[in-house]
Amino acid sequence: MSWEKVKIGDHCEITSSKRIFFSEYVDSGVPFYRSKEIIESSQGQPISEPLYISVEKFNEIKSKFGVPAPGDMLLTSVGTIGIPYIVRSDDYFYFKDGNLTWFRNFDDELLSNYLFYWIGSKEGYGILNNTTIGSSQKALTISSLKQLECPLPPVEVQKRIVDILSAYDNLIKNNQKQIKLLEEAAQRLYREWFVDLRFPGYENTPIVDGVPKGWEKKKVTDLLRIRYGKDHKNLEDGFIPVYGSGGIMRKVKPILYSGESVLIPRKGSLNNIFYVDGDFWTIDTMFYSIPLIEKIAKYAYLFLSRLDMYSFNIGAAVPSMTVNILDGIDILLPDNVTISAFDSQVGVLFNRIELLKKQSEKTKEARDRLLPKLMSGEMEV
């Protein structure tokens, strides 16, 4: 069964925010989102570079023009285009004009959650890509989005489609929550052993020159050999994950490196440090690392994850990291017995995290296979 196609702009208001100027940013207040923050929120990640506007400015805009309300949809419209986000009941933020397009005031014939899933389908994303403007940086315009046509089944069918697909998303969200708790447990263990120095046997370990006996003062590059990522644009699609500072971007066939590694952004979101164990590729705005000491990768990852990498930033408009900066960062190297014991104990948590990530990936793949069949009417609901 195929559904009638309608113009999206006939069933909801498509608009943007009121302009906020750089001079109106404040140190704390109401979060102010760009595309990057919406992408992080949609992936269940914490906001890496928070910006704020004052509560007074937010309330002024709210009273005159309105602010994002539960059930509204935002769409990334510049650069990384086509990432939809449904505003939740606990969301409290304003957003940047131009970066994001605002879908609100849906009529009784189109559900925002149904539109969210249609845009995430292969058909919807393909249509969005074909309506962009710009060559160096793609962008979506409000006028073009109003003219986009999507299939419109009856509302009851839309609800059933949303219920089916959201069950998969809820499983992914639950996995993300468990992953966050496991990561916090790993950081607590790191802090207990290497910040509070309550590692196994600490009671009988003398302190020499400010560090436990047998430990050494080193630099990050004494533990990790830093390598530059590579361009991935001309690589053929496959099964090897490609990492950028936002996480996995796509999958390709070649392998850049295989094994344990700490991935460190060179530009952009400098605090998004990743631990990877397996085959991967990193883009050219990322570093990857080769451990120089056995069982050191998890320890180094947890150490770097605790740092504010922006405090080492040498960039102006774009935050930047260099090998020379990493070469200057001090790190303690515990003795082999302590490192081995820590790697074994924290490895249980890392293994559980990896299992949950794989489960989420399989769930996402199952949802994505089902989505076009539901949207096209091929599968009745």
C-alpha positions in Angstrom: 0.0 0.0 0.0 1.3 3.5 -0.8 0.3 6.7 0.9 -0.6 10.0 -0.6 2.3 12.5 -0.5 1.7 16.0 0.9 3.8 19.1 1.4 5.2 19.3 4.9 4.7 23.0 5.0 0.9 22.5 4.6 0.7 20.6 7.9 3.1 22.5 10.3 4.8 25.8 10.7 8.4 25.8 9.5 10.5 28.7 10.9 13.6 29.6 12.8 14.7 31.3 16.0 15.2 35.0 16.7 18.8 36.0 16.2 21.1 35.9 19.2 24.3 38.0 19.0 27.7 37.0 20.3 27.5 39.9 22.8 24.4 38.3 24.3 26.2 35.1 25.4 26.6 34.8 29.2 28.6 32.5 31.5 25.5 30.7 32.8 21.7 30.8 32.3 19.6 29.1 29.6 21.5 26.6 27.3 21.9 27.9 23.7 22.2 25.2 21.1 23.7 25.0 17.7 23.7 22.0 15.3 26.5 20.4 17.3 24.6 20.5 20.6 21.4 19.0 18.9 23.5 16.2 17.4 25.1 15.5 20.8 21.6 15.5 22.5 20.1 13.2 19.8 23.0 10.7 20.5 22.5 10.9 24.3 25.9 12.6 24.8 26.6 15.4 27.2 27.0 18.9 25.8 30.7 19.3 25.2 30.9 23.1 24.7 28.0 24.7 26.5 26.8 28.2 25.5 24.2 30.3 27.4 21.9 33.2 27.1 20.4 35.0 30.1 17.1 33.9 31.6 15.8 37.4 31.1 16.6 37.2 27.3 15.0 33.8 27.1 11.8 34.9 28.9 11.6 38.0 26.6 11.8 35.8 23.5 9.4 33.3 25.0 6.7 36.0 25.7 7.0 37.6 22.2 7.8 34.7 19.8 7.7 31.4 21.7 10.4 28.9 22.4 10.8 25.1 21.6 8.0 23.2 23.2 7.5 19.4 23.8 6.7 17.7 20.5 8.3 20.4 18.3 11.0 19.1 15.9 14.4 20.8 15.2 16.4 19.9 12.1 20.2 20.5 11.6 20.3 22.6 8.5 23.9 23.7 7.9 27.0 21.5 7.6 25.9 18.2 9.0 22.4 18.4 7.7 19.3 16.3 8.2 19.6 15.3 11.9 16.1 15.6 13.5 15.4 16.1 17.2 12.1 16.0 19.0 11.9 18.4 21.9 11.3 16.6 25.2 9.2 17.7 28.1 12.3 18.3 30.3 14.2 20.3 27.6 15.1 23.9 28.4 17.1 25.7 25.8 17.0 28.2 22.9 18.8 27.8 19.6 20.8 29.5 16.8 19.0 30.8 13.8 20.3 29.4 10.5 21.9 26.3 12.1 18.6 24.7 13.0 15.1 24.8 11.5 12.1 24.7 13.7 9.0 22.6 12.9 6.0 23.5 15.2 2.3 23.9 15.4 1.6 20.5 13.7 -2.0 20.0 12.6 -4.2 17.0 13.4 -3.1 15.1 10.2 0.7 15.0 10.7 2.5 13.7 13.9 5.9 15.3 14.6 7.3 11.9 15.7 6.2 10.4 12.4 7.9 13.2 10.5 11.0 12.6 12.7 11.2 9.0 11.5 10.4 9.8 7.9 13.3 12.3 7.8 15.5 9.6 9.3 14.6 7.1 6.6 16.7 6.6 3.5 14.0 8.2 1.4 13.6 11.2 3.6 17.4 11.8 4.0 17.9 11.4 0.2 15.2 14.0 -0.5 16.8 16.4 2.0 20.2 16.0 0.4 18.7 16.8 -3.0 17.3 20.1 -1.8 20.4 21.6 -0.2 22.1 24.8 -1.4 25.8 25.7 -1.3 28.9 23.9 -2.5 31.5 24.2 0.2 29.0 23.9 3.0 25.5 22.4 2.4 22.5 24.1 3.8 18.7 23.6 3.9 16.4 26.6 3.5 13.0 27.1 5.1 11.4 27.7 1.7 12.7 24.4 0.3 11.7 22.5 3.4 8.1 23.8 3.2 7.9 22.3 -0.3 9.2 18.9 0.6 6.7 16.1 0.1 6.4 13.1 2.5 3.9 10.1 2.5 1.0 10.8 4.8 -0.8 7.7 6.1 -3.8 8.1 8.5 -3.0 9.4 11.9 -3.7 6.0 13.6 -1.3 4.3 11.2 1.3 7.0 12.0 0.9 6.3 15.7 1.4 2.6 15.2 4.5 3.2 13.1 5.9 5.5 15.8 5.2 3.0 18.5 7.0 0.2 16.6 10.1 2.3 15.9 10.2 4.0 19.3 10.4 0.6 21.0 13.8 0.1 19.2 14.9 3.6 20.2 13.9 3.1 23.8 16.1 0.0 24.0 19.0 2.0 22.6 18.4 4.8 25.1 18.4 2.3 28.0 21.7 0.9 26.7 23.1 4.5 26.6 22.1 5.0 30.2 23.8 1.8 31.3 26.9 2.8 29.3 27.0 6.1 31.1 26.8 4.4 34.5 29.5 2.0 33.6 31.8 4.8 32.4 31.2 6.6 35.7 32.1 3.5 37.6 35.3 3.2 35.6 36.2 6.8 36.4 35.5 6.2 40.1 37.9 3.3 40.1 40.5 5.4 38.3 40.1 8.2 40.9 40.3 5.8 43.8 43.5 4.2 42.6 45.4 7.0 40.9 44.0 10.3 42.4 43.3 9.3 46.0 46.1 6.7 45.7 44.1 4.0 47.4 45.4 1.2 45.1 45.8 -2.4 46.2 48.8 -2.4 48.6 48.9 1.4 49.1 49.2 1.0 52.9 52.7 -0.7 52.5 53.9 1.4 49.6 56.3 4.3 50.5 56.1 7.6 48.8 59.3 8.7 47.0 59.6 12.2 45.5 55.9 12.7 45.7 54.8 9.4 44.0 54.4 5.8 45.2 57.7 3.8 45.0 58.1 2.2 41.6 55.9 4.8 39.8 57.4 7.3 37.3 56.6 10.8 36.1 56.1 10.7 32.4 54.6 12.6 29.4 51.5 11.4 27.5 53.6 10.7 24.5 55.8 8.4 26.6 52.8 6.1 26.9 51.1 6.7 23.5 52.6 7.1 20.0 50.4 9.7 18.4 49.3 9.3 14.8 47.3 11.5 12.4 43.9 10.4 11.1 43.3 10.3 7.3 40.7 11.6 4.9 37.8 9.2 4.3 35.7 10.9 1.6 36.8 8.6 -1.2 36.7 5.3 0.7 34.2 2.6 -0.2 31.4 1.9 2.3 31.9 -1.2 4.4 32.0 -2.4 8.1 34.9 -0.5 9.7 33.8 2.5 11.8 35.1 5.9 11.0 35.5 8.2 14.0 35.3 11.9 14.2 35.1 14.1 17.3 31.3 13.4 17.4 31.7 9.6 17.3 31.1 7.1 14.5 30.5 9.0 11.2 30.2 6.2 8.8 31.6 2.7 8.0 34.2 1.9 5.3 36.2 -1.1 4.1 39.8 -0.2 4.8 41.4 -0.5 8.3 43.6 2.4 9.4 44.6 0.7 12.7 43.6 -2.4 14.7 43.9 -2.9 18.4 43.5 -0.8 21.6 43.8 3.0 20.9 42.9 6.3 22.5 41.3 8.7 19.9 42.0 12.4 20.5 40.4 15.3 18.5 42.8 17.6 16.8 40.1 20.2 16.1 36.6 21.0 17.3 35.2 19.1 20.3 38.5 18.6 22.1 37.0 16.9 25.1 35.5 14.0 23.1 38.1 11.4 23.9 37.3 7.8 22.7 38.7 4.4 23.7 38.5 1.8 20.8 39.6 -1.8 20.8 39.3 -3.3 17.3 39.4 -2.2 13.7 38.8 1.5 13.0 39.5 4.5 10.8 39.9 8.1 12.1 39.3 11.2 10.0 42.1 13.8 9.5 40.8 16.1 12.4 41.5 13.3 14.9 44.6 11.6 16.3 44.8 8.0 17.0 47.4 6.4 19.3 49.5 3.2 19.5 50.1 2.1 23.1 53.8 2.0 23.9 53.4 0.1 27.2 51.4 -3.1 27.7 47.9 -2.7 29.1 48.2 1.1 29.3 45.4 2.2 26.9 42.5 2.1 29.3 44.5 3.9 31.9 45.6 6.6 29.4 42.0 7.0 28.2 40.6 7.6 31.6 43.4 10.0 32.5 42.8 12.1 29.3 39.0 12.0 29.7 39.4 13.8 33.1 41.3 16.7 31.6 39.8 19.9 30.2 41.5 19.7 26.8 40.3 23.2 25.9 42.6 24.6 28.5 45.5 23.4 26.2 43.8 24.9 23.1 46.0 26.8 20.7 43.3 27.7 18.2 41.2 30.8 18.1 38.1 30.4 15.9 38.5 26.6 15.9 39.8 24.8 19.1 43.0 22.9 18.2 45.3 20.3 19.7 48.9 19.3 18.6 51.3 16.5 19.3 53.6 19.1 20.9 50.9 20.0 23.4 50.3 16.3 24.2 54.0 15.8 24.6 54.0 18.4 27.3 51.2 16.9 29.4 52.4 15.2 32.6 51.1 11.8 33.5 52.1 9.2 36.2 53.1 5.8 35.1 52.3 3.2 37.8 54.4 0.1 38.2 53.6 -2.9 36.0 51.8 -4.9 38.8 49.4 -2.0 39.5 48.7 -1.3 35.8 48.0 -5.0 35.1 45.7 -5.2 38.1 43.8 -2.0 37.1 43.5 -3.1 33.4 42.0 -6.4 34.5 39.5 -4.9 37.0 38.4 -2.0 34.8 38.4 -4.3 31.8 35.2 -5.9 33.1 33.4 -2.6 32.8 34.9 -1.8 29.4 33.8 -5.2 28.1 30.2 -4.6 29.3 30.3 -1.2 27.6 31.4 -2.8 24.4 28.7 -5.4 24.6 26.0 -2.8 25.1 27.4 -0.7 22.2 27.2 -3.7 19.9 23.7 -4.5 21.1 22.7 -0.9 20.3 24.3 -1.1 16.9 22.4 -4.3 16.0 19.1 -2.7 17.3 19.7 0.4 15.2 20.4 -1.8 12.1 17.2 -3.7 12.7 15.2 -0.5 13.1 16.7 1.0 10.0 15.8 -2.1 7.9 12.3 -2.0 9.2 11.8 1.8 8.8 11.5 2.0 5.0 9.1 -0.9 4.9 6.8 0.9 7.4 7.1 4.3 5.7 6.4 2.9 2.2 3.3 0.9 3.3 5.1 -2.3 2.2 4.5 -3.7 5.8 1.1 -3.2 7.2 0.7 -2.1 10.8 
